[in-house]
Amino acid sequence: EIAKNAGYDNYRSWRWEYLKRFDYTPEDCMNFHEAIEKVVMPFANKLIRERKEQLGLDVLKPWDLSVDPFNREPLTPFENADELESGCHNIFGAVDPDLGKHFSIMREQELLDLANRKGKAPGGYCTEYHHRRLPFIFMNAVGTHSDVQTMLHEGGHAFHVFESDQLPYSSQRDVGMEFAEVASMAMELLSAPYLTKDFGGFYEVEDANRARIEHLEKSIMFLPYMAVVDAFQHWAYTNPEEAMEPVNCDKKWSNLWKRFQTFEDLDSSEFEDVIATGWHNKLHIYHVPFYYVEYGMAQLGAIQVWGNALKNQENAVKLYRKALSMGGNATLPELFEAAGAKFEFDENMLTYAVNLVDNKIKELQS
């Protein structure tokens, strides 16, 4: 009804304009899905097969994807929020001294609320105090590596605020998610070489490599699931009458799951009825329609920034900071280009990303 009242053929067309998506089309998203199917799925199958072999099993069940394949204890990088702050401060400073200074400001001005406590709201995020042009990070750290990853991620968002603070109007600093998440995801990757204790980080080399391998695998394994969610939304909001029936939604989700989440060495056959209702669990579909593909696009941007850093860390960080300083004052292709990346998500780009990740994983495993 919203779309019809506004003169659009369907909700997707209205939502596309509402989200200011001027740099790519629904057809581009469909091509992204196809590229994931052709390029990422074979690599995902390879990772699943390797996990099966590491666990010594004939076939994997869904829960086997959530355990450490070598039966190692979980990483415990810090004991309290002060240690998390200190370690991340050192890591950010190793990436770039100015980023370390930015984080010092956050520590000095109490712009960090990191530790979990009774009665605290769940989740983690970075927001901006527009009048002061300063970021604030909120999270619920309990001592896991996931907390470190969250801190590095939100730190990237915080640095986006610092780098664009010279722009006079808040609307100029409003960045599309497609690039805002490049800031955070790229910081996770740029920080990875400095996770070790010799840089003031958290781990011995072996544990740091373990953390990096897990992160790289997840960065690629996310893409097929992203395709399920995004493709489902395109179908649901362009076929509203059909999507009004839950049984049709179950069927569509199941078909997409078979397309993007079926792996040769993973047996989920006894859970098909549960899988069919998986669309219930993804709140993005209802609360913020069409918000999800941005993470896939940003992941490819972040991997390109990281690829540049593998060749020349200093220059890659320089370009990264330059792009962040532009805020939202440019198109997505222009922002990606400023960061030393391309706003592309075709087979060639995915092949580049998969090969880069695969080679680094092999290096870290050796």
C-alpha positions as CSV (number, residue, x, y, z in Angstrom):
1,E,0.0,0.0,0.0
2,I,2.9,2.4,0.8
3,A,4.4,1.8,-2.7
4,K,1.0,2.1,-4.5
5,N,0.1,5.3,-2.7
6,A,3.5,6.8,-3.8
7,G,3.0,5.7,-7.4
8,Y,5.4,2.7,-7.5
9,D,4.7,-0.7,-9.0
10,N,6.0,-2.6,-6.0
11,Y,7.4,-2.1,-2.5
12,R,11.0,-2.9,-3.7
13,S,11.0,0.0,-6.1
14,W,9.8,2.4,-3.5
15,R,12.2,1.1,-0.8
16,W,15.1,1.3,-3.3
17,E,14.6,5.0,-3.6
18,Y,13.9,5.5,0.1
19,L,17.3,3.9,0.8
20,K,18.9,6.2,-1.7
21,R,20.3,3.3,-3.7
22,F,21.4,5.3,-6.7
23,D,24.6,3.3,-7.5
24,Y,23.2,-0.2,-8.0
25,T,20.0,-1.9,-9.0
26,P,18.0,-5.0,-8.0
27,E,19.5,-6.7,-11.1
28,D,23.0,-6.0,-9.7
29,C,21.9,-7.9,-6.5
30,M,20.7,-10.8,-8.5
31,N,24.0,-10.9,-10.4
32,F,25.8,-10.8,-7.0
33,H,23.8,-13.9,-5.9
34,E,24.7,-15.7,-9.1
35,A,28.4,-14.9,-8.6
36,I,28.3,-16.1,-5.1
37,E,26.8,-19.4,-6.3
38,K,29.5,-19.9,-8.9
39,V,32.6,-18.7,-7.1
40,V,32.0,-18.8,-3.3
41,M,30.0,-22.1,-3.0
42,P,32.9,-24.2,-4.3
43,F,35.3,-22.6,-1.8
44,A,32.7,-23.0,1.0
45,N,32.4,-26.7,0.1
46,K,36.2,-26.9,0.4
47,L,36.1,-25.4,3.9
48,I,33.4,-27.8,5.0
49,R,35.3,-30.8,3.6
50,E,38.4,-29.7,5.5
51,R,36.5,-29.4,8.7
52,K,35.1,-32.8,8.2
53,E,38.6,-34.2,7.9
54,Q,39.9,-32.3,10.8
55,L,37.1,-33.7,13.0
56,G,37.6,-37.2,11.7
57,L,33.9,-37.6,10.7
58,D,32.3,-39.2,7.7
59,V,29.8,-36.4,7.4
60,L,29.1,-33.2,9.3
61,K,25.9,-32.3,11.1
62,P,24.9,-28.6,11.5
63,W,26.3,-28.4,15.1
64,D,29.7,-29.5,13.9
65,L,30.1,-26.1,12.3
66,S,30.2,-24.4,15.7
67,V,32.9,-26.4,17.5
68,D,36.7,-26.0,17.3
69,P,37.9,-28.7,14.9
70,F,40.9,-29.4,17.0
71,N,39.1,-29.5,20.3
72,R,41.0,-26.5,21.6
73,E,39.8,-24.4,24.5
74,P,38.1,-21.1,23.6
75,L,40.5,-18.1,23.4
76,T,40.6,-16.0,26.5
77,P,42.4,-12.8,25.4
78,F,41.6,-10.5,28.4
79,E,40.1,-10.6,31.9
80,N,38.5,-7.1,32.2
81,A,37.5,-4.1,30.1
82,D,40.7,-2.2,31.0
83,E,42.8,-5.0,29.4
84,L,40.5,-4.9,26.3
85,E,40.9,-1.2,26.0
86,S,44.7,-1.3,26.5
87,G,45.2,-4.1,24.0
88,C,43.1,-2.5,21.3
89,H,44.7,0.8,21.9
90,N,48.1,-0.8,21.2
91,I,46.7,-2.5,18.1
92,F,45.1,0.7,16.7
93,G,48.4,2.5,17.3
94,A,50.3,-0.1,15.4
95,V,47.9,0.2,12.4
96,D,48.4,4.0,12.4
97,P,49.7,6.3,15.2
98,D,46.9,8.8,14.5
99,L,44.3,6.0,15.0
100,G,45.9,5.3,18.4
101,K,45.5,9.0,19.3
102,H,41.9,8.9,18.3
103,F,41.3,6.0,20.6
104,S,43.2,7.7,23.4
105,I,40.6,10.5,23.2
106,M,37.8,8.0,23.6
107,R,39.5,6.5,26.7
108,E,40.2,9.9,28.2
109,Q,36.7,11.3,27.7
110,E,35.0,8.1,28.8
111,L,33.5,7.4,25.4
112,L,33.7,3.6,26.0
113,D,31.2,1.4,27.9
114,L,32.6,-2.0,27.2
115,A,32.1,-4.4,30.1
116,N,29.0,-6.6,30.6
117,R,27.1,-5.9,33.8
118,K,23.8,-6.9,35.4
119,G,20.9,-5.0,33.9
120,K,22.9,-3.7,31.0
121,A,21.2,-3.6,27.6
122,P,22.4,-6.3,25.2
123,G,24.4,-5.8,22.0
124,G,27.2,-3.6,20.8
125,Y,27.3,-0.5,18.6
126,C,29.1,2.7,17.8
127,T,27.2,6.0,17.7
128,E,28.1,9.6,17.2
129,Y,27.5,12.6,19.4
130,H,27.0,15.1,16.6
131,H,27.4,18.3,18.5
132,R,30.8,17.2,19.9
133,R,31.8,15.3,16.7
134,L,32.9,12.3,18.8
135,P,32.0,8.6,18.7
136,F,30.8,6.4,21.6
137,I,31.2,2.6,21.7
138,F,28.8,0.4,23.7
139,M,29.2,-3.4,24.1
140,N,29.1,-6.3,26.5
141,A,32.6,-7.7,26.8
142,V,33.0,-10.9,28.8
143,G,36.6,-12.0,27.9
144,T,36.1,-13.8,24.5
145,H,37.8,-13.3,21.2
146,S,34.5,-12.2,19.8
147,D,34.7,-9.2,22.1
148,V,38.1,-8.3,20.6
149,Q,36.6,-8.6,17.1
150,T,33.7,-6.5,18.1
151,M,36.0,-3.8,19.5
152,L,38.1,-3.7,16.4
153,H,34.9,-3.5,14.3
154,E,33.3,-0.7,16.3
155,G,36.7,1.0,16.4
156,G,36.5,1.3,12.6
157,H,33.2,3.0,12.9
158,A,34.6,5.3,15.5
159,F,37.5,6.3,13.3
160,H,35.0,7.1,10.6
161,V,33.6,9.7,12.9
162,F,37.0,11.2,13.7
163,E,38.2,11.3,10.1
164,S,35.0,13.0,8.8
165,D,34.7,15.4,11.7
166,Q,35.8,18.4,9.6
167,L,32.6,18.2,7.6
168,P,30.3,21.0,8.9
169,Y,26.9,19.3,8.5
170,S,25.7,16.0,9.9
171,S,24.0,15.1,6.6
172,Q,27.5,15.3,5.0
173,R,28.7,12.7,7.5
174,D,25.8,10.4,6.9
175,V,27.4,7.4,5.0
176,G,25.6,4.6,3.3
177,M,25.9,1.2,5.0
178,E,27.6,-0.2,1.9
179,F,30.7,1.9,2.8
180,A,30.2,2.5,6.5
181,E,30.7,-1.2,7.0
182,V,33.9,-1.0,4.9
183,A,35.3,1.2,7.7
184,S,34.6,-1.3,10.4
185,M,35.2,-4.6,8.5
186,A,38.5,-3.3,7.0
187,M,39.7,-2.3,10.4
188,E,39.2,-5.9,11.6
189,L,41.5,-7.0,8.8
190,L,44.0,-4.2,9.1
191,S,44.4,-4.9,12.8
192,A,44.9,-8.6,12.4
193,P,48.7,-8.6,12.0
194,Y,49.0,-6.8,15.4
195,L,46.9,-9.2,17.5
196,T,50.1,-10.7,19.0
197,K,51.7,-9.7,22.3
198,D,54.8,-8.3,20.7
199,F,52.7,-5.5,19.4
200,G,50.9,-5.1,22.7
201,G,48.0,-7.3,21.6
202,F,46.4,-10.3,23.2
203,Y,47.9,-13.5,21.8
204,E,50.9,-15.6,21.2
205,V,51.5,-16.2,17.5
206,E,49.7,-19.6,17.4
207,D,46.6,-18.3,18.9
208,A,46.6,-15.1,16.8
209,N,46.8,-17.2,13.7
210,R,44.0,-19.4,14.9
211,A,41.8,-16.2,15.4
212,R,42.7,-14.9,12.0
213,I,41.9,-18.1,10.2
214,E,38.5,-18.3,11.9
215,H,37.8,-14.7,11.0
216,L,38.8,-15.1,7.4
217,E,36.7,-18.3,7.0
218,K,33.7,-16.6,8.4
219,S,34.1,-13.5,6.2
220,I,33.6,-15.8,3.1
221,M,31.1,-18.2,4.6
222,F,28.8,-15.3,5.4
223,L,28.3,-14.5,1.7
224,P,26.1,-17.5,0.8
225,Y,23.9,-16.9,3.8
226,M,23.6,-13.2,2.9
227,A,22.5,-14.3,-0.5
228,V,19.7,-16.4,1.0
229,V,18.4,-13.4,3.0
230,D,18.7,-10.9,0.2
231,A,17.1,-13.2,-2.4
232,F,14.2,-14.0,-0.1
233,Q,13.5,-10.3,0.4
234,H,13.5,-9.6,-3.3
235,W,11.0,-12.4,-3.8
236,A,8.7,-11.5,-0.9
237,Y,8.4,-7.8,-1.7
238,T,7.8,-8.2,-5.4
239,N,5.3,-11.0,-4.9
240,P,3.3,-9.8,-1.9
241,E,0.2,-11.9,-2.5
242,E,2.2,-15.1,-2.7
243,A,4.3,-14.1,0.2
244,M,1.3,-13.5,2.4
245,E,1.0,-17.3,2.8
246,P,3.6,-18.8,5.3
247,V,3.7,-22.1,3.4
248,N,4.9,-20.2,0.3
249,C,7.6,-18.5,2.4
250,D,8.7,-21.8,3.8
251,K,9.0,-23.2,0.3
252,K,10.9,-20.2,-1.0
253,W,13.3,-20.1,1.9
254,S,13.9,-23.9,1.6
255,N,14.7,-23.5,-2.1
256,L,17.2,-20.7,-1.4
257,W,18.7,-22.7,1.4
258,K,19.3,-25.6,-1.0
259,R,20.9,-23.2,-3.4
260,F,23.2,-21.4,-1.1
261,Q,23.6,-23.5,2.1
262,T,23.8,-27.1,0.8
263,F,27.3,-28.5,1.1
264,E,28.5,-31.9,-0.1
265,D,29.8,-33.0,3.3
266,L,27.1,-31.5,5.5
267,D,23.9,-33.5,6.3
268,S,20.9,-31.4,7.4
269,S,18.3,-33.7,6.0
270,E,16.6,-34.5,9.3
271,F,16.0,-30.7,9.9
272,E,14.3,-29.7,6.7
273,D,11.1,-28.7,8.5
274,V,13.2,-26.4,10.9
275,I,15.2,-25.0,8.0
276,A,12.0,-24.1,6.1
277,T,11.0,-21.6,8.8
278,G,14.4,-19.9,9.0
279,W,12.9,-16.7,7.6
280,H,11.2,-16.2,10.9
281,N,14.5,-15.6,12.6
282,K,15.9,-12.9,10.4
283,L,14.3,-9.7,11.7
284,H,15.9,-7.6,9.1
285,I,13.3,-8.9,6.6
286,Y,10.5,-7.2,8.6
287,H,12.1,-4.4,10.5
288,V,14.4,-3.0,7.9
289,P,13.5,-4.5,4.5
290,F,16.3,-4.9,2.0
291,Y,18.9,-4.1,4.6
292,Y,21.4,-7.0,4.4
293,V,23.2,-7.1,1.1
294,E,25.2,-4.0,2.2
295,Y,27.3,-6.3,4.4
296,G,28.3,-8.5,1.5
297,M,29.3,-5.5,-0.6
298,A,31.2,-4.0,2.3
299,Q,33.0,-7.3,3.0
300,L,34.3,-7.2,-0.6
301,G,35.4,-3.6,-0.1
302,A,37.2,-4.5,3.1
303,I,39.0,-7.4,1.6
304,Q,40.3,-5.2,-1.2
305,V,41.6,-2.6,1.4
306,W,43.3,-5.5,3.2
307,G,44.7,-6.8,-0.1
308,N,46.3,-3.4,-0.6
309,A,47.7,-3.6,2.9
310,L,49.3,-6.9,2.2
311,K,51.4,-5.1,-0.4
312,N,51.8,-1.8,1.3
313,Q,50.3,-1.3,4.7
314,E,51.1,2.4,5.1
315,N,49.6,3.4,1.8
316,A,46.6,1.2,2.2
317,V,45.8,2.9,5.6
318,K,46.4,6.3,4.0
319,L,43.8,5.6,1.3
320,Y,41.5,4.1,3.9
321,R,41.6,7.2,6.1
322,K,41.2,9.5,3.0
323,A,38.0,7.7,2.1
324,L,36.7,7.9,5.6
325,S,37.4,11.6,5.7
326,M,35.0,12.1,2.7
327,G,32.0,11.1,4.9
328,G,28.9,10.8,2.6
329,N,30.1,13.5,0.2
330,A,30.6,11.1,-2.7
331,T,29.0,8.2,-4.5
332,L,29.7,4.6,-3.5
333,P,32.0,4.0,-6.4
334,E,33.9,7.2,-5.5
335,L,34.2,6.2,-1.9
336,F,35.4,2.7,-2.7
337,E,37.9,4.1,-5.3
338,A,39.2,6.6,-2.7
339,A,39.9,3.6,-0.4
340,G,41.8,1.8,-3.2
341,A,38.9,-0.5,-4.0
342,K,36.3,-1.1,-6.6
343,F,32.5,-1.0,-6.0
344,E,32.1,-4.3,-7.8
345,F,30.6,-7.7,-6.8
346,D,30.8,-9.8,-9.9
347,E,32.6,-13.1,-10.5
348,N,35.9,-11.5,-11.0
349,M,35.8,-9.6,-7.8
350,L,34.6,-12.6,-5.8
351,T,37.4,-14.7,-7.4
352,Y,39.9,-12.2,-6.3
353,A,38.5,-12.1,-2.7
354,V,38.3,-15.9,-2.4
355,N,41.8,-16.4,-3.7
356,L,43.2,-13.8,-1.4
357,V,41.5,-15.3,1.7
358,D,42.4,-18.9,0.7
359,N,46.1,-18.0,0.2
360,K,46.3,-16.2,3.6
361,I,44.6,-19.1,5.4
362,K,47.2,-21.5,3.9
363,E,50.0,-19.2,5.0
364,L,48.7,-19.0,8.5
365,Q,48.2,-22.7,8.7
366,S,51.8,-23.5,7.6
